[in-house]
Amino acid sequence: MLRVALAWIVAALATSPAVAEVTPTTDEARALCLTERAGASPIDDALRADQTRARTLPQKPEAWVRVGWSWVRTARLSGDPGFYLNVASCVDEALRLAPDDRAARVLRGLVLMNAHRFEDARRDAETILAVDPVNTVALGTLSDALLELGRFDDAVAAAQRSADAKPDAATYARASYFRWLSGDTAGAKRFIRSALDGRDRRDPEPTAWTLVEAAKIFWHEADYDGADAVLAEALRWVPGYPPALVARGRVALGRGEPDRAIGYLEAAYRVQPLPETAWLLADAREMRGDAAGAETERVRVVQAGRRSDRLTLALFYATKNRAIDEALRLIDEERATRGGIYVDDTYAWVLYRAGRIAEARRASDRAVRLGTPDARLLYHAGAIRLAAGDPSGRPLVERALRMNPRFDLTGAAEARALLAAHAHAS
């Protein structure tokens, strides 16, 4: 029986490949901003209408900002962050016309977040809020940037300011995530239900995204049937939506259905070749007994991770216990510009694999300090404590497997073997 519950939202930008910064000329900026799209969706129609207006009123910065927001919706609907290059070009053109245009600078915050320039995004948002303290988009950007920088309490405070100014779907979703991170699952469910009250068929992607992220509560509670049902609903809102396909592939792995997982994951990877998707494909092929295919996918993880996602690649290396020297370099580079519990957890696991247990323990303690109900975090914390000779690690590993017995193909198997080994030793 499906549990009637919805939960948390994670900022997509945290796991999407960053787009490299470019500085086009005026003609190049306009060309990218006015690039034609052949689609027939309402969002494509809106983009073309906004582009026509910008051609008619090329000296109006607000016209270029409108096109930029249409490109944001295009990027989200397609699952292709490469369209943020078009957004950036629209911002460049608007700021060329009016260097202090507030709307353009607000939009630039999304570009900076997508490029993983979190400190720059924070500074920009603070500058905007100094003169417009209730700008909810800037407050959202500030909250997201602070979270990525590891400043959890400050991120929550910024989110609360946004909710006080204008409670809407975005603020409810952000509140849900913060509640989940803090271990308040019931509160997370209440807020995400409120976020879904704002669904709009004319702009379906935000609802599909919310449903995908909401399904993660089912995943983290090992309610694979519930997660799959929510993801099916997301795909009714946006057919072929890559984040929903990836999440459905993960659910199929949890159910022990590698062929079904491969179908979803291959479809997602064709549209959005993320290292996380290749990692799941490798696990699915391994589960099916295809060792050569699994290794091919692991090569893809490395290629995509080196190109765009150091954090995922470092965690992949640590999970599979390979290339630990490179993993250390990657996570050190990531920690120079980013923080938070998932950076701490990856750092801890890399250190654990490197045999630096005392350092791993300190990082792991930071990773679980909020009480986040994530089995991977709990398993890592438990294994590290056991390696340090601390028996309090065993209940953490046990809790991880109770919470989600298939949280990760490699990690769950290691967790079971670790408990068996300690039971035998005692």
C-alpha positions as CSV (number, residue, x, y, z in Angstrom):
1,M,0.0,0.0,0.0
2,L,1.3,3.4,-1.0
3,R,2.0,5.8,1.8
4,V,0.3,9.2,1.3
5,A,3.3,11.4,1.8
6,L,5.4,13.9,-0.1
7,A,8.7,15.4,0.9
8,W,11.8,17.3,0.1
9,I,13.2,19.5,-2.7
10,V,16.9,19.7,-3.6
11,A,18.2,22.6,-5.6
12,A,18.8,21.1,-9.1
13,L,21.8,23.3,-9.5
14,A,23.7,21.4,-6.8
15,T,23.9,18.3,-9.0
16,S,23.7,19.7,-12.5
17,P,26.8,20.2,-14.6
18,A,28.0,23.8,-14.4
19,V,28.2,25.9,-17.5
20,A,31.6,27.5,-18.1
21,E,31.6,31.3,-17.9
22,V,31.9,33.1,-21.2
23,T,32.0,36.8,-22.1
24,P,30.5,37.2,-25.6
25,T,30.6,40.4,-27.6
26,T,27.4,42.4,-28.0
27,D,26.6,40.8,-31.3
28,E,27.3,37.3,-29.9
29,A,25.2,38.0,-26.8
30,R,22.2,39.1,-28.9
31,A,22.6,36.1,-31.2
32,L,22.6,33.7,-28.4
33,C,19.7,35.4,-26.7
34,L,17.7,35.4,-29.9
35,T,18.6,31.8,-31.0
36,E,15.5,30.3,-32.6
37,R,13.8,27.3,-31.1
38,A,11.7,25.0,-33.3
39,G,9.6,23.5,-30.5
40,A,5.8,23.8,-30.2
41,S,5.4,23.8,-26.4
42,P,3.8,26.8,-24.7
43,I,7.2,27.7,-23.3
44,D,8.7,27.7,-26.8
45,D,5.9,29.9,-28.0
46,A,6.5,32.3,-25.0
47,L,10.2,32.4,-25.9
48,R,9.5,33.3,-29.5
49,A,7.1,36.0,-28.4
50,D,9.7,37.5,-25.9
51,Q,12.4,37.4,-28.6
52,T,10.1,39.2,-31.0
53,R,9.6,41.9,-28.4
54,A,13.3,42.2,-27.8
55,R,13.9,42.7,-31.5
56,T,11.3,45.4,-31.6
57,L,12.5,47.1,-28.5
58,P,16.3,46.4,-28.5
59,Q,17.1,49.3,-26.2
60,K,14.9,48.1,-23.4
61,P,16.8,46.0,-20.8
62,E,13.6,44.6,-19.5
63,A,12.9,43.0,-22.9
64,W,16.2,41.1,-22.8
65,V,15.5,40.0,-19.2
66,R,12.1,38.6,-20.3
67,V,13.9,36.5,-22.9
68,G,16.4,35.4,-20.3
69,W,13.6,34.1,-18.1
70,S,12.1,32.2,-21.0
71,W,15.5,30.5,-21.5
72,V,15.5,29.6,-17.8
73,R,12.2,27.8,-18.3
74,T,13.6,26.1,-21.5
75,A,16.7,24.9,-19.6
76,R,14.5,23.5,-16.8
77,L,12.0,21.8,-19.1
78,S,14.6,20.2,-21.3
79,G,16.9,19.3,-18.4
80,D,19.8,20.9,-20.4
81,P,21.8,23.4,-18.3
82,G,23.6,24.4,-21.5
83,F,20.7,26.8,-22.1
84,Y,22.1,28.9,-19.3
85,L,24.6,30.2,-21.8
86,N,21.6,31.8,-23.6
87,V,20.4,33.1,-20.2
88,A,23.8,34.6,-19.5
89,S,23.8,36.3,-22.9
90,C,20.5,37.9,-22.2
91,V,21.8,39.2,-18.9
92,D,24.9,40.6,-20.6
93,E,22.8,42.5,-23.1
94,A,20.5,43.9,-20.5
95,L,23.4,45.0,-18.3
96,R,25.2,46.5,-21.3
97,L,22.1,48.8,-21.7
98,A,21.7,49.4,-18.0
99,P,24.6,48.3,-15.7
100,D,22.5,48.7,-12.5
101,D,19.3,47.1,-13.8
102,R,18.0,45.2,-10.8
103,A,16.0,42.6,-12.7
104,A,19.0,41.7,-14.8
105,R,21.2,41.3,-11.8
106,V,18.5,39.1,-10.1
107,L,18.5,36.9,-13.2
108,R,22.3,36.9,-13.2
109,G,22.1,35.2,-9.8
110,L,20.7,32.1,-11.4
111,V,23.5,32.1,-14.0
112,L,26.1,32.3,-11.2
113,M,24.4,29.5,-9.3
114,N,24.4,27.2,-12.3
115,A,28.1,28.0,-12.9
116,H,28.7,26.9,-9.2
117,R,30.0,30.4,-8.4
118,F,28.2,30.4,-5.1
119,E,30.2,33.2,-3.4
120,D,29.6,35.5,-6.3
121,A,25.9,34.6,-6.3
122,R,25.8,35.4,-2.5
123,R,27.5,38.8,-3.0
124,D,25.2,39.7,-5.8
125,A,22.1,38.8,-3.9
126,E,23.2,40.7,-0.8
127,T,23.8,43.8,-3.0
128,I,20.3,43.6,-4.5
129,L,18.7,43.0,-1.1
130,A,20.5,46.1,0.4
131,V,18.1,48.2,-1.8
132,D,15.3,45.8,-2.2
133,P,15.0,43.7,1.0
134,V,11.9,41.8,0.0
135,N,13.0,40.7,-3.5
136,T,12.0,37.0,-3.2
137,V,14.1,35.8,-6.1
138,A,17.2,37.4,-4.7
139,L,16.3,35.9,-1.2
140,G,16.0,32.5,-2.8
141,T,19.3,32.8,-4.5
142,L,20.9,34.0,-1.3
143,S,19.5,31.1,0.6
144,D,20.6,28.5,-2.0
145,A,24.1,30.1,-2.2
146,L,24.5,30.1,1.5
147,L,23.5,26.5,1.7
148,E,26.0,25.5,-0.9
149,L,28.6,27.4,1.0
150,G,27.9,25.4,4.1
151,R,26.2,28.2,6.0
152,F,23.1,26.3,7.0
153,D,21.7,28.6,9.7
154,D,22.2,31.7,7.5
155,A,20.5,29.8,4.6
156,V,17.5,29.0,6.7
157,A,17.3,32.7,7.9
158,A,17.3,33.9,4.2
159,A,14.6,31.3,3.3
160,Q,12.5,32.5,6.3
161,R,12.8,36.1,5.0
162,S,11.5,35.0,1.6
163,A,8.6,33.1,3.2
164,D,7.7,36.1,5.3
165,A,7.8,38.4,2.2
166,K,5.8,36.1,-0.1
167,P,4.8,32.5,0.7
168,D,4.6,30.6,-2.6
169,A,5.5,27.3,-4.1
170,A,9.2,28.0,-4.2
171,T,9.4,29.1,-0.6
172,Y,7.3,26.1,0.6
173,A,9.7,23.8,-1.4
174,R,12.7,25.4,0.1
175,A,11.2,25.2,3.6
176,S,10.5,21.5,3.0
177,Y,14.1,20.8,2.2
178,F,15.4,22.5,5.2
179,R,13.0,20.6,7.5
180,W,14.1,17.4,5.9
181,L,17.8,18.2,6.3
182,S,17.1,18.9,10.0
183,G,15.4,15.5,10.4
184,D,11.9,16.9,10.6
185,T,10.2,14.6,8.1
186,A,6.7,15.4,9.1
187,G,7.3,19.1,8.6
188,A,9.0,18.5,5.3
189,K,5.8,16.6,4.1
190,R,3.5,19.5,5.2
191,F,5.5,22.1,3.3
192,I,5.9,20.0,0.1
193,R,2.2,19.5,0.0
194,S,1.8,23.2,0.1
195,A,4.3,23.6,-2.7
196,L,2.3,21.3,-4.9
197,D,-0.9,23.3,-4.3
198,G,0.6,25.8,-6.8
199,R,0.8,23.5,-9.8
200,D,0.0,25.0,-13.1
201,R,-0.6,23.1,-16.4
202,R,0.6,26.1,-18.4
203,D,4.1,25.8,-16.9
204,P,4.4,22.1,-16.0
205,E,8.1,21.8,-15.3
206,P,8.1,23.2,-11.8
207,T,5.5,20.7,-10.8
208,A,7.4,17.8,-12.4
209,W,10.6,18.9,-10.6
210,T,8.7,19.2,-7.3
211,L,7.2,15.7,-7.8
212,V,10.7,14.3,-8.6
213,E,12.2,15.7,-5.5
214,A,9.1,14.8,-3.4
215,A,9.5,11.2,-4.4
216,K,12.9,11.2,-2.6
217,I,11.1,10.9,0.7
218,F,9.6,7.6,-0.4
219,W,13.1,6.6,-1.6
220,H,14.8,7.5,1.7
221,E,12.1,5.5,3.6
222,A,12.5,2.5,1.2
223,D,8.9,2.9,-0.1
224,Y,9.9,2.1,-3.6
225,D,6.3,1.7,-4.8
226,G,5.4,5.1,-3.4
227,A,8.4,6.7,-5.1
228,D,7.6,5.1,-8.4
229,A,4.0,6.3,-8.3
230,V,5.0,9.9,-7.7
231,L,7.6,9.7,-10.5
232,A,5.0,8.4,-12.9
233,E,2.9,11.4,-12.1
234,A,5.9,13.7,-12.7
235,L,6.3,12.1,-16.2
236,R,2.6,12.7,-16.9
237,W,3.4,16.4,-16.3
238,V,6.5,16.4,-18.5
239,P,7.0,13.3,-20.6
240,G,10.6,12.2,-20.9
241,Y,11.7,14.5,-18.1
242,P,15.3,13.4,-17.4
243,P,15.3,13.9,-13.6
244,A,12.2,11.7,-13.3
245,L,13.7,9.0,-15.5
246,V,16.9,9.0,-13.4
247,A,14.9,8.8,-10.2
248,R,12.8,6.0,-11.6
249,G,16.0,4.1,-12.6
250,R,17.2,4.4,-9.0
251,V,13.8,3.1,-7.7
252,A,14.0,0.1,-10.1
253,L,17.5,-0.7,-8.7
254,G,16.0,-0.6,-5.2
255,R,13.4,-3.1,-6.4
256,G,16.1,-5.4,-7.9
257,E,14.9,-4.7,-11.5
258,P,18.1,-3.9,-13.5
259,D,16.5,-4.2,-17.0
260,R,13.8,-1.7,-16.1
261,A,16.4,0.6,-14.5
262,I,18.6,0.5,-17.6
263,G,15.7,1.5,-19.8
264,Y,15.0,4.6,-17.7
265,L,18.6,5.5,-17.2
266,E,19.6,5.2,-20.9
267,A,16.8,7.4,-21.9
268,A,17.8,10.0,-19.4
269,Y,21.5,9.8,-20.3
270,R,20.8,10.4,-24.0
271,V,19.3,13.8,-23.0
272,Q,21.4,14.7,-20.0
273,P,24.7,12.8,-19.7
274,L,25.3,13.3,-16.0
275,P,27.9,11.3,-14.0
276,E,25.3,10.3,-11.5
277,T,23.2,8.7,-14.3
278,A,26.2,6.8,-15.6
279,W,27.0,5.6,-12.1
280,L,23.5,4.2,-11.7
281,L,23.8,2.6,-15.1
282,A,27.0,0.9,-14.1
283,D,25.3,-0.5,-11.0
284,A,22.3,-1.7,-13.0
285,R,24.6,-3.5,-15.5
286,E,26.6,-5.0,-12.6
287,M,23.3,-6.2,-11.0
288,R,22.4,-7.8,-14.4
289,G,25.8,-9.6,-14.5
290,D,27.2,-7.5,-17.4
291,A,30.7,-6.8,-16.0
292,A,32.0,-5.3,-19.3
293,G,29.0,-3.0,-19.7
294,A,29.4,-1.9,-16.0
295,E,33.0,-0.9,-16.6
296,T,32.1,1.0,-19.7
297,E,29.6,3.0,-17.7
298,R,32.2,3.6,-15.0
299,V,34.5,5.1,-17.6
300,R,31.6,7.5,-18.5
301,V,31.3,8.5,-14.8
302,V,35.0,9.5,-14.7
303,Q,34.8,11.4,-18.0
304,A,31.6,13.3,-17.1
305,G,32.7,13.9,-13.5
306,R,36.1,15.3,-14.5
307,R,34.3,17.6,-17.0
308,S,31.7,19.0,-14.8
309,D,31.1,17.4,-11.4
310,R,34.0,17.0,-9.0
311,L,31.8,16.2,-6.0
312,T,30.0,13.3,-7.6
313,L,33.2,11.9,-9.0
314,A,35.0,12.1,-5.7
315,L,32.1,10.2,-4.0
316,F,32.0,7.6,-6.8
317,Y,35.7,7.0,-6.4
318,A,35.4,6.6,-2.6
319,T,32.3,4.4,-2.9
320,K,34.0,2.1,-5.3
321,N,37.3,2.4,-3.4
322,R,39.4,3.4,-6.5
323,A,41.6,6.3,-7.5
324,I,41.6,7.6,-3.9
325,D,44.5,10.0,-4.6
326,E,42.5,11.7,-7.4
327,A,39.4,11.6,-5.1
328,L,41.3,13.5,-2.4
329,R,42.4,16.2,-5.0
330,L,38.9,16.5,-6.3
331,I,37.2,16.9,-2.9
332,D,39.9,19.4,-1.7
333,E,39.2,21.5,-4.8
334,E,35.5,21.3,-4.1
335,R,35.9,22.3,-0.5
336,A,37.7,25.4,-1.5
337,T,34.5,26.9,-2.9
338,R,31.7,24.9,-1.4
339,G,30.5,23.3,1.9
340,G,27.6,21.6,3.5
341,I,26.8,18.2,4.8
342,Y,27.2,16.4,1.5
343,V,30.6,17.9,0.9
344,D,31.5,16.9,4.5
345,D,30.2,13.4,3.9
346,T,32.2,12.9,0.7
347,Y,35.3,14.3,2.3
348,A,34.8,11.9,5.2
349,W,34.4,8.9,3.0
350,V,37.4,9.7,0.9
351,L,39.5,10.1,4.0
352,Y,38.2,6.8,5.3
353,R,39.3,5.1,2.2
354,A,42.7,6.8,2.5
355,G,43.1,5.4,6.0
356,R,42.9,8.8,7.7
357,I,40.3,7.7,10.2
358,A,40.7,10.5,12.8
359,E,40.2,13.2,10.1
360,A,37.4,11.2,8.6
361,R,35.6,11.0,12.0
362,R,35.6,14.8,12.4
363,A,34.3,15.4,8.9
364,S,31.6,12.7,9.3
365,D,30.4,14.2,12.6
366,R,29.9,17.4,10.7
367,A,28.0,15.5,8.0
368,V,25.4,14.0,10.4
369,R,25.1,17.0,12.7
370,L,21.7,18.0,11.5
371,G,20.1,14.6,11.9
372,T,19.4,14.2,8.1
373,P,17.5,10.9,7.5
374,D,19.8,9.7,4.7
375,A,21.0,6.1,4.9
376,R,24.2,6.8,3.0
377,L,25.3,9.4,5.6
378,L,24.4,7.1,8.4
379,Y,26.3,4.2,7.0
380,H,29.4,6.3,6.4
381,A,29.3,7.7,9.9
382,G,28.8,4.3,11.4
383,A,31.6,2.6,9.4
384,I,34.0,5.4,10.3
385,R,33.2,5.2,14.0
386,L,33.7,1.4,14.0
387,A,37.1,1.9,12.2
388,A,38.0,4.3,15.0
389,G,37.1,1.7,17.6
390,D,33.9,3.4,18.7
391,P,31.0,0.9,19.2
392,S,28.4,3.6,18.7
393,G,29.0,3.1,14.9
394,R,27.1,-0.2,14.8
395,P,23.6,1.2,15.6
396,L,24.2,3.8,12.9
397,V,24.9,1.1,10.3
398,E,21.9,-0.9,11.5
399,R,19.7,2.2,11.2
400,A,20.9,2.9,7.7
401,L,19.9,-0.6,6.5
402,R,16.5,-0.4,8.3
403,M,15.8,3.0,6.8
404,N,16.7,2.1,3.2
405,P,18.2,-1.4,2.7
406,R,19.2,-0.6,-0.9
407,F,20.4,3.0,-0.6
408,D,23.4,2.2,-2.8
409,L,24.4,-1.1,-4.5
410,T,28.0,-1.0,-3.1
411,G,27.3,0.8,0.2
412,A,24.4,-1.4,1.2
413,A,26.4,-4.6,0.5
414,E,29.4,-3.2,2.5
415,A,27.1,-2.3,5.4
416,R,25.7,-5.8,5.6
417,A,29.2,-7.3,5.4
418,L,30.4,-4.9,8.1
419,L,27.7,-5.9,10.5
420,A,28.2,-9.6,9.9
421,A,32.0,-9.2,10.5
422,H,31.4,-7.3,13.8
423,A,28.8,-9.8,14.9
424,H,31.3,-12.7,14.3
425,A,34.1,-10.8,16.1
426,S,31.9,-10.2,19.2
